[in-house]
Amino acid sequence: MHRGAPRRMKIMLFSREGGSGTEVPGEPMEREKLELIKRVGIISWSLIGIGVIVLAALYLVYFLRFAFTPLVLAILLAYILSPLVSYFERWVPRIYSTLIAYLIFLSVVAIILVFVIPVMVQQIRGFIEGLPFHLARAREIGAALGEQYLRMQLQLPPALENVVESAISEFQAFALSILRRAPVATISLISAIATFILAPIVAFYLLKDLKRIGAFFLEVFPESRRETVTSVISIINRAVGGFVRGQLTVALIVGIMCSLVLIILGVDYPILLGMIAGLFNVIPYLGPVVGAVPAAIIALLDSPIKALLVVVLFFVVQQIDNALISPNVMKHYVGVHPVVAIFSLIAGGVLFGLWGILLAVPLVAVAQELVLTFVLKKKGVEVKAAGALDGEGSKAEKKEKIVR
C-alpha cells in the first residue's frame, strides 16, 4: 500500500474531477495541436489557391498574348511620355498636358517618317528586288565553299569534318525556312501595324487617367499604409521608366554608330541594318550577335574581307557600348553609378542568366531608392544617390540633402 501511494499521487497530479466529469490538462495541448493543424491547412490551401490563380492568370496571359502586346507597348510608350506630361502639367490640366506631349511625340514621328522611313523603305525595296541576285550569289559562295571543302576533306580530322557538314546543312535549312515563311511574315507584318496603331491610343488613356487608376489601386490598401505604398510605387515607377528610356536611348546611339560603320565600309542597306543592330542590342549577350548577323551576311555577299571588317567593327561598337555608353546613360536615367551598373549586370548574369542581366539595373535602382527613402532617411543619414562614388558634391551638400 505504501509503495502504491506515489502512483496514486501521480495520477492525482495529472487528473482532476470536475463538476460534469473529468478534465485532463492534456486537452489544451490537444487543442493547440488542432489549432496548429488548422492553421497549416488554411495556409497550405491558401498557397494552393494562390498558385492556381497565378497559373490561371499566366495561362490567360499566354492565351491572350496577342491581345496583351498592344497593352505592353502602350505601357512602354506611357513610360516614355510620362516626364513630358508631368512637365506640362505644372501649367495646364493633365488632359491638355497629355495632348501637348502627344503633339511633340507625333512631330518626332513625322520627322522620322519624312526623313528616315523613305530611306529605309527604299533600302527594303532594294533588298527585296535584289533578293534573286543575293540568293544566286549565296549559291555561288556555297558552291565555292563546297569545292574548297572537297579539296580539304582528306586533310580534315573527323570531328572537324562533322562540324563543317553540320554548318553547311544548317545554313541551307535556314535559307529555305526564310523563303517558306514569307506568307506568314506578311500576316505578322499586318498584325504588327495594327498593334502599333492601337498602342498609342491605349497609352493616351493611360496617361490621361493615370491618377484615377492610381487612386483606384490605393483603395485596396488600408489608409494607414497608403502613403508607404504610394512611395514604393513612385520609386518603382521612376526606376522602370528611367530604365526603359535609357534602353531606347542606348539602342538609338548604337544603331546610329552601326549605320555609320556600314556606310563607311560601303555595305548595302546601312540604315536598315544599323537600326536592326541597335534594336537587338537591347537583348544582352545574344542580341548584339543576332543584330550583327544580317549585316555580316550582306557584306559577305560582296566580299569576305568586308564581312570580317563588319564583324570586327561591330564588336568594337559593342565594347564601347558596354564600357561607356550603357553605364553612363543608365546613370543619367536611372541614377545608378556606372561601377554599380556594371557590377550588377555581371552579378545578375552569373546568378540568374539572361533575365538577371535584363532586370539587374532596374532592381538595383529600386533597391537603392528604397534604402535611401525608408532606411537611411529615417535614421537621419543623408546620402547622395548618384555620383557619390566619384566625389561629386561637397560634404556639406551630402549632409544637408539627398540628391536623387
C-alpha positions in Angstrom: 0.0 0.0 0.0 2.8 2.3 0.9 4.6 1.6 -2.4 1.4 2.3 -4.4 0.8 5.7 -2.9 3.2 7.6 -5.1 1.4 6.2 -8.2 -1.9 7.5 -6.9 -0.3 10.8 -6.2 1.0 10.9 -9.8 -2.5 10.1 -11.1 -3.9 12.9 -8.9 -1.4 15.3 -10.4 -2.4 14.6 -13.9 -6.1 14.4 -13.5 -8.8 16.1 -11.5 -12.5 15.7 -11.2 -14.8 18.5 -12.3 -18.5 19.1 -11.8 -19.6 17.4 -15.1 -16.9 14.9 -15.4 -13.1 14.5 -15.5 -11.0 17.1 -17.4 -7.4 16.1 -18.3 -4.9 19.0 -18.5 -3.5 17.4 -21.7 -6.6 18.6 -23.6 -5.4 22.2 -24.0 -2.3 20.7 -25.7 -4.5 18.7 -28.0 -6.5 21.9 -28.8 -3.2 23.7 -29.6 -2.3 20.8 -31.9 -5.7 21.0 -33.6 -5.3 24.8 -34.0 -1.8 24.4 -35.5 -3.1 21.8 -37.9 -6.0 24.1 -38.9 -3.6 27.0 -39.5 -1.2 24.8 -41.5 -4.2 23.6 -43.5 -5.5 27.1 -44.1 -2.1 28.3 -45.1 -1.5 25.3 -47.4 -4.9 25.6 -49.1 -4.3 29.4 -49.4 -0.9 28.8 -51.1 -2.5 26.2 -53.4 -5.3 28.6 -54.2 -2.8 31.4 -54.9 -0.8 29.0 -57.1 -3.9 28.0 -59.1 -4.8 31.7 -59.6 -1.3 32.6 -60.7 -1.2 29.6 -63.1 -4.6 30.5 -64.4 -3.5 34.1 -64.9 -0.3 33.0 -66.7 -2.3 30.7 -68.9 -4.8 33.6 -69.7 -1.9 35.9 -70.5 -0.4 33.3 -72.8 -3.7 32.5 -74.4 -4.3 36.3 -74.9 -0.7 37.2 -75.6 -1.5 38.8 -78.9 -4.1 41.0 -77.2 -1.6 41.9 -74.5 1.0 43.1 -77.0 -0.7 46.5 -77.6 -1.1 46.9 -73.8 2.6 46.2 -73.2 3.6 48.7 -75.9 1.2 51.2 -74.6 2.7 50.9 -71.1 6.2 51.4 -72.6 5.0 54.5 -74.6 3.4 55.8 -71.4 6.7 55.5 -69.6 8.5 57.3 -72.4 6.0 60.2 -72.5 5.3 60.4 -68.7 8.1 63.0 -68.0 6.7 65.3 -70.7 3.2 65.0 -69.4 4.3 65.8 -65.8 6.4 68.7 -67.0 3.5 70.4 -68.8 1.0 69.6 -66.1 2.6 72.4 -64.0 0.8 74.9 -66.1 -2.2 73.1 -67.7 -4.6 70.3 -66.7 -3.5 66.8 -67.3 -5.6 66.1 -70.4 -4.0 69.2 -72.1 -0.5 68.2 -71.0 -1.1 64.7 -72.4 -2.2 66.3 -75.7 0.9 68.5 -75.8 3.1 65.5 -75.1 1.4 63.6 -77.9 1.8 66.5 -80.3 5.5 66.6 -79.6 5.7 62.8 -80.0 3.8 62.8 -83.3 6.0 65.6 -84.5 9.1 63.5 -83.9 7.4 60.5 -85.5 6.5 62.7 -88.5 10.1 63.9 -88.9 11.2 60.2 -88.8 8.6 59.3 -91.4 9.7 62.2 -93.7 13.4 61.8 -93.4 14.3 58.3 -92.2 11.4 56.0 -93.2 11.7 56.7 -97.0 15.4 55.8 -96.9 14.6 52.6 -95.0 11.6 51.8 -97.4 13.9 52.3 -100.3 16.5 50.0 -98.8 13.9 47.3 -98.0 12.6 47.6 -101.6 16.1 47.4 -102.9 16.8 44.3 -100.8 13.6 42.6 -102.0 14.3 43.4 -105.6 17.9 42.2 -105.3 16.9 39.1 -103.4 17.3 36.8 -106.5 20.8 38.2 -107.0 21.6 37.7 -103.4 20.4 34.1 -103.5 22.3 33.4 -106.6 25.4 35.0 -105.1 24.9 32.8 -101.9 24.7 29.7 -104.1 27.9 30.7 -105.8 29.6 31.2 -102.4 28.1 27.9 -101.2 29.4 26.1 -104.3 32.8 27.6 -103.9 32.9 26.6 -100.2 31.8 23.1 -101.2 34.6 22.8 -103.7 37.1 24.1 -101.2 35.7 21.7 -98.6 36.1 18.7 -101.1 39.7 19.7 -101.6 40.3 19.8 -97.9 38.2 16.8 -97.0 41.0 14.4 -96.9 43.0 16.7 -94.7 40.3 17.4 -92.1 40.0 15.5 -88.9 36.7 13.5 -88.5 35.4 15.8 -85.7 36.0 19.0 -87.7 34.5 17.3 -90.8 31.3 16.7 -88.9 31.2 20.3 -87.7 31.6 21.6 -91.3 28.9 19.3 -92.7 26.5 20.3 -89.9 27.2 24.0 -90.5 26.5 23.7 -94.3 23.3 21.7 -93.7 22.1 24.2 -91.1 22.8 27.2 -93.4 20.8 25.5 -96.2 17.9 24.8 -93.9 18.0 28.4 -92.6 17.8 29.8 -96.1 14.9 27.6 -97.1 13.0 28.4 -93.9 13.3 32.1 -94.6 11.7 31.6 -98.1 9.0 29.4 -96.8 8.0 31.9 -94.0 7.4 34.8 -96.4 3.5 34.5 -96.3 3.4 34.1 -92.6 5.7 37.1 -92.3 3.3 39.2 -94.3 0.4 38.3 -92.0 2.6 39.1 -89.0 3.5 42.5 -90.5 -0.2 43.4 -90.9 -0.8 42.4 -87.2 2.2 44.4 -86.1 0.9 47.5 -88.0 -2.5 47.1 -86.2 -0.7 46.8 -82.9 1.4 49.9 -83.5 -1.8 51.8 -84.3 -3.7 50.6 -81.2 -0.9 51.0 -78.7 -0.7 54.9 -78.8 -4.5 55.1 -78.3 -4.3 52.9 -75.2 -1.2 54.9 -74.0 -3.1 58.2 -74.3 -5.9 57.0 -71.9 -3.3 55.5 -69.5 -1.5 58.9 -69.3 -4.7 60.9 -69.1 -6.3 58.8 -66.3 -3.2 57.7 -64.5 -4.1 59.5 -61.3 -7.6 57.9 -61.3 -6.1 54.4 -61.9 -3.6 55.0 -59.0 -6.4 56.2 -56.7 -8.5 53.1 -57.5 -5.5 50.9 -56.9 -4.8 52.5 -53.5 -8.3 51.8 -52.3 -7.3 48.1 -51.9 -4.8 49.0 -49.1 -5.6 50.3 -45.5 -5.5 54.1 -45.2 -2.5 53.8 -42.8 -0.4 52.1 -45.4 -1.3 54.2 -48.5 1.4 56.7 -48.1 4.1 53.9 -47.9 2.5 52.2 -50.9 2.5 55.4 -52.9 6.2 56.0 -52.1 7.1 52.5 -53.2 5.1 52.7 -56.4 6.7 56.1 -57.2 10.2 54.6 -56.7 9.4 51.6 -58.9 7.9 53.9 -61.5 10.9 56.2 -61.6 13.3 53.2 -61.8 11.4 51.3 -64.5 10.6 54.4 -66.5 14.2 55.6 -66.5 15.4 52.1 -67.4 13.0 51.9 -70.5 14.0 55.4 -71.6 17.7 54.6 -71.1 17.5 51.4 -73.1 15.8 53.1 -76.0 18.5 55.8 -75.9 21.3 53.2 -75.9 19.5 51.4 -78.8 19.4 54.6 -80.8 23.0 55.5 -80.2 24.3 52.0 -81.1 22.0 51.9 -84.2 23.5 55.2 -85.4 27.1 54.0 -84.8 26.5 50.7 -86.6 24.8 52.6 -89.5 27.9 54.9 -89.8 30.2 51.8 -89.8 28.2 50.2 -92.6 28.2 53.5 -94.6 32.0 53.9 -94.2 32.5 50.2 -95.3 30.1 50.6 -98.3 27.7 47.8 -97.2 24.3 47.9 -98.8 21.2 48.9 -96.8 23.3 50.6 -94.0 20.4 52.4 -92.2 18.1 49.4 -92.1 20.9 47.0 -90.9 22.2 49.6 -88.4 18.7 50.0 -86.9 18.3 46.3 -86.6 21.6 46.0 -84.8 20.6 48.8 -82.4 17.2 47.2 -81.6 18.8 43.8 -80.9 21.4 45.4 -78.8 18.7 45.8 -76.1 18.9 42.0 -75.5 22.1 41.2 -73.6 24.7 38.7 -74.9 22.8 37.2 -77.8 21.2 40.4 -79.0 24.4 42.1 -80.4 25.4 38.8 -82.1 22.0 38.3 -83.7 21.9 42.0 -84.7 25.3 41.7 -86.5 24.4 38.6 -88.5 22.3 40.3 -91.2 24.9 43.0 -91.8 27.7 40.3 -91.9 25.7 38.2 -94.4 25.0 41.2 -96.7 28.7 42.2 -96.5 29.8 38.6 -97.2 27.8 38.6 -100.5 30.1 41.4 -101.6 33.4 40.4 -100.0 34.7 38.1 -97.2 37.1 40.8 -96.1 34.2 43.3 -95.8 32.2 40.8 -93.8 35.2 40.3 -91.5 35.5 44.1 -91.1 31.8 44.4 -90.2 32.2 41.7 -87.5 35.3 43.3 -86.0 33.9 46.9 -86.0 30.5 45.8 -84.6 32.5 44.1 -81.9 34.3 47.4 -81.2 31.0 49.2 -81.1 29.7 46.7 -78.6 32.7 47.1 -76.3 32.3 50.9 -76.4 28.7 50.4 -75.5 29.5 48.1 -72.6 32.2 50.3 -71.2 31.0 53.8 -71.8 27.5 54.3 -73.4 25.2 52.0 -71.3 26.7 52.7 -67.9 26.6 56.5 -68.3 23.2 56.5 -69.9 21.8 54.4 -67.1 23.5 56.7 -64.6 21.6 59.6 -66.1 18.2 58.0 -66.5 18.2 55.6 -63.5 20.6 57.2 -61.1 22.8 54.1 -60.7 26.6 54.8 -60.7 28.4 53.2 -63.7 30.5 51.0 -61.5 27.4 49.7 -59.7 25.6 49.2 -63.1 28.5 47.1 -64.5 28.8 45.1 -61.3 25.0 44.5 -61.2 25.0 43.3 -64.8 27.8 40.8 -64.1 26.2 39.6 -60.9 22.8 39.3 -62.5 24.2 37.3 -65.4 26.1 34.9 -63.1 23.2 34.4 -60.7 20.1 34.4 -63.0 21.3 34.3 -66.6 19.6 36.4 -69.3 16.7 37.6 -67.0 19.2 38.6 -64.4 21.0 40.8 -66.9 17.7 42.3 -68.2 16.4 43.2 -64.7 19.7 43.9 -62.8 19.9 47.7 -63.3 16.2 48.5 -62.6 16.2 46.2 -59.5 19.4 47.8 -58.2 17.9 51.3 -58.8 14.7 50.3 -56.9 16.7 48.9 -54.0 18.9 52.0 -53.9 15.9 54.3 -53.7 14.2 52.1 -51.1 17.2 52.2 -48.9 17.6 56.0 -49.3 13.9 56.6 -48.6 13.0 54.2 -45.9 16.2 53.3 -44.0 18.8 56.0 -44.2 16.4 58.9 -44.2 14.6 57.6 -41.1 18.0 57.3 -39.4 18.9 60.8 -40.3 21.7 59.8 -42.6 21.7 61.8 -45.8 23.5 60.3 -48.8 24.0 61.4 -52.3 22.4 58.7 -54.6 24.2 59.5 -57.9 27.8 60.5 -58.2 28.7 59.8 -54.6 31.4 57.3 -55.6 33.2 59.8 -57.8 33.3 62.6 -55.2 30.7 64.9 -56.7 29.3 67.4 -54.3 30.7 68.9 -51.2 30.5 67.3 -47.7 28.0 69.9 -46.6 25.7 69.1 -49.5 25.9 65.4 -48.7 25.0 66.1 -45.1 22.2 68.6 -45.8 20.1 66.9 -48.6 19.6 63.8 -50.6 20.1 64.2 -54.3 18.2 61.7 -56.4 
